[in-house]
Amino acid sequence: MHIAEGYLPPVHAAAWGVAAAPFVVHGVRALTREVRSNPESTLLLGASGAFTFVLSALKLPSVTGSCSHPTGTGLGAILFRPPIMVVLGTITLLFQALLLAHGGLTTLGANAFSMAIAGPWAGYGTYRLLRRSGAPLMVAVFFGAFVADLSTYCVTSVQLALAFPDPGSGVPGALAKFGGIFAVTQIPLAVSEGLLTVLVMRLLSQSSKGELTRLGVLGGPRAERHEEAAAR
């Protein structure tokens, strides 16, 4: 992650682009509604996108010449829900492909599906499940960011295994190989990202308490009802 330009077979690249497209379209609509209804949220939206851009641009060497990095998508998913994070994550991936040669245009759909779609939805689902079960906010934030990061690499491993099955053991063997390679560095990175996201959320809780209450991250039953309505 990110899968490099031209690395996937054309059919696979196109298929992942088609799979990601409906989520992006839905996310654009959700983002448009959010900005029109609450223009004051644009600053926090920009900060969430910048957080993702900076973290996911950090390439850390892994084994066998691969690299790993944080994703930063858990924060935006918790604050604004996954549909909006889909757009922020896809824009991040597009800019990185064009400006940093990190990822690529032909693999944009695959990278968006893993980092901007699967990661935010898995992380947000974990966060909501923990909150519903009574877990403290920061515990839920930590595991939400942790799962968002780790699930991205699980999906990337599946994408690579489908494209390049092992000659002897097929897709399962390739999945074990790619997953094992990523796990060496990605599990510690996911833990680190969870802790960093908790730190950022603590700072936001102090500096933007009103905005986080409106978004349903802070507060009591009223905020909870707002969060459920926003998720729909």
C-alpha positions in Angstrom: 0.0 0.0 0.0 -0.3 2.1 -1.9 -0.3 -0.2 -4.9 2.0 1.3 -7.5 1.1 2.6 -10.9 0.7 -0.2 -13.5 1.2 -2.9 -10.9 -2.3 -4.5 -11.2 -3.5 -6.2 -14.3 -5.8 -3.9 -16.3 -8.9 -6.0 -15.7 -8.3 -5.9 -11.9 -7.6 -2.2 -11.9 -10.8 -1.5 -13.8 -12.9 -3.8 -11.6 -11.7 -2.1 -8.4 -12.4 1.3 -10.0 -16.0 0.3 -10.8 -16.4 -1.1 -7.2 -15.2 2.1 -5.6 -17.2 4.5 -7.8 -20.6 4.2 -6.1 -19.1 4.9 -2.7 -17.3 8.0 -4.1 -20.5 9.3 -5.7 -22.5 8.8 -2.4 -19.7 10.4 -0.5 -19.7 13.5 -2.7 -23.4 13.9 -2.0 -22.9 13.5 1.7 -20.0 16.0 1.7 -22.0 18.5 -0.3 -24.9 18.3 2.2 -22.5 18.7 5.2 -20.9 21.8 3.7 -24.2 23.4 2.8 -25.8 22.7 6.1 -22.8 23.4 8.3 -20.3 25.7 6.5 -18.5 26.1 9.8 -17.3 22.5 9.5 -15.1 23.2 6.6 -12.1 23.9 8.8 -12.4 20.6 10.6 -13.0 18.8 7.3 -9.8 20.3 5.9 -7.9 19.3 9.0 -9.2 15.7 8.7 -8.1 15.5 5.1 -4.7 17.0 6.0 -4.3 14.4 8.8 -4.9 11.6 6.3 -2.6 13.1 3.7 0.3 13.6 6.0 0.1 10.2 7.7 -0.5 8.2 4.6 2.4 9.9 2.8 4.9 8.6 5.4 6.5 5.6 3.7 8.2 3.2 6.2 10.3 0.3 4.8 8.9 -3.1 5.4 10.3 -6.5 4.4 11.2 -7.7 0.9 11.4 -4.2 -0.5 7.8 -3.3 0.3 6.7 -0.3 2.5 4.0 0.5 5.0 2.4 3.6 6.4 -0.3 4.9 8.6 -3.6 5.8 6.9 -5.1 8.5 9.1 -8.7 7.7 7.9 -10.0 6.7 11.3 -10.2 10.3 12.6 -12.3 11.6 9.7 -14.6 8.6 9.7 -15.4 9.1 13.4 -15.9 12.8 13.0 -17.8 13.0 9.8 -18.9 9.3 9.1 -17.4 7.0 6.4 -19.2 8.4 3.3 -17.4 11.8 3.7 -14.1 10.1 4.6 -14.4 8.2 1.3 -14.1 11.5 -0.6 -11.4 12.9 1.6 -9.4 9.7 1.3 -9.9 9.5 -2.5 -8.7 13.1 -3.0 -5.7 12.3 -0.8 -4.8 9.3 -2.9 -5.3 11.3 -6.1 -3.0 14.1 -5.0 -0.4 11.6 -3.8 -0.4 9.8 -7.1 0.0 13.1 -9.0 2.4 14.9 -6.7 4.3 12.3 -4.9 4.3 9.3 -7.3 2.8 7.4 -4.3 0.2 5.0 -5.7 -1.0 5.7 -9.2 -3.9 6.6 -11.4 -4.6 3.1 -12.8 -4.6 1.7 -9.3 -6.5 4.6 -7.8 -9.7 2.6 -7.6 -8.0 -0.3 -5.7 -6.2 2.0 -3.4 -9.4 4.0 -2.7 -11.3 0.8 -2.0 -8.8 -0.3 0.6 -7.9 2.9 2.3 -10.8 5.3 1.7 -13.7 2.8 1.8 -12.9 -0.4 3.6 -10.7 1.2 6.3 -13.1 4.0 7.3 -16.2 1.7 7.4 -14.4 -1.0 9.4 -13.0 1.6 11.8 -16.2 3.5 12.2 -18.1 0.2 12.7 -15.7 -0.7 15.5 -16.0 2.7 17.1 -19.8 2.6 17.1 -19.9 -0.9 18.4 -17.7 0.0 21.3 -19.6 3.2 22.1 -22.9 1.3 22.1 -21.4 -1.2 24.5 -20.5 1.6 26.9 -16.8 1.9 26.2 -15.1 5.3 27.0 -14.8 7.6 24.1 -11.0 7.4 23.8 -11.0 3.7 24.0 -13.4 3.6 21.1 -11.4 6.1 19.2 -8.2 4.1 19.7 -9.7 0.9 18.4 -11.6 2.7 15.6 -8.3 4.1 14.2 -6.5 0.8 14.8 -9.0 -1.2 12.9 -9.2 1.4 10.1 -5.5 1.1 9.6 -5.2 -2.6 9.8 -8.2 -3.4 7.7 -6.8 -1.3 4.9 -3.9 -3.6 4.6 -6.0 -6.7 4.9 -8.0 -5.6 1.9 -4.8 -4.7 0.0 -3.5 -8.2 0.7 -6.7 -9.6 -0.8 -6.3 -7.4 -3.9 -2.8 -8.4 -4.4 -3.5 -12.1 -3.8 -6.4 -12.1 -6.4 -4.1 -10.4 -8.9 -1.0 -12.6 -8.2 -2.1 -16.0 -6.9 0.7 -18.3 -5.7 1.7 -20.9 -8.4 1.4 -23.7 -5.8 -1.2 -22.7 -3.2 -3.2 -20.2 -5.3 -5.0 -17.2 -3.7 -4.9 -18.5 -0.1 -1.2 -19.0 -0.3 -0.7 -15.5 -1.8 -2.9 -14.0 0.8 -0.9 -15.5 3.6 2.3 -14.3 2.0 1.2 -10.7 1.4 -0.6 -10.5 4.8 2.5 -11.8 6.5 4.7 -9.3 4.8 2.5 -6.4 5.8 1.9 -7.6 9.4 5.6 -7.1 10.4 5.4 -3.4 10.3 1.6 -2.7 10.0 0.5 -4.0 13.4 2.9 -1.7 15.3 1.9 1.2 13.0 -1.8 0.6 13.7 -1.2 0.8 17.4 0.8 4.0 16.9 -1.9 5.5 14.8 -4.5 4.6 17.4 -2.6 6.4 20.1 -1.9 9.4 17.8 -5.6 9.6 16.9 -6.5 9.6 20.6 -4.1 12.5 21.2 -5.6 14.5 18.4 -9.2 13.8 19.6 -8.2 14.9 23.1 -6.9 18.2 21.6 -10.1 18.6 19.5 -12.2 17.9 22.6 -10.7 21.0 24.2 -10.4 23.3 21.2 -13.5 22.4 19.3 -15.9 21.0 21.9 -19.0 22.7 20.4 -18.3 21.3 16.9 -17.6 17.8 18.3 -20.9 17.9 20.2 -22.8 18.9 17.1 -21.2 16.0 15.2 -22.3 13.6 17.9 -18.8 12.7 19.1 -19.3 14.4 22.5 -22.5 14.7 24.5 -25.3 12.6 25.8 -28.4 11.0 24.3 -29.2 14.0 22.1 -25.7 13.8 20.5 -26.2 10.0 20.2 -29.5 10.5 18.2 -27.7 13.1 16.0 -24.9 10.6 15.3 -27.3 7.9 14.3 -29.2 10.2 12.0 -25.9 11.4 10.4 -24.8 7.9 9.9 -27.9 7.2 7.8 
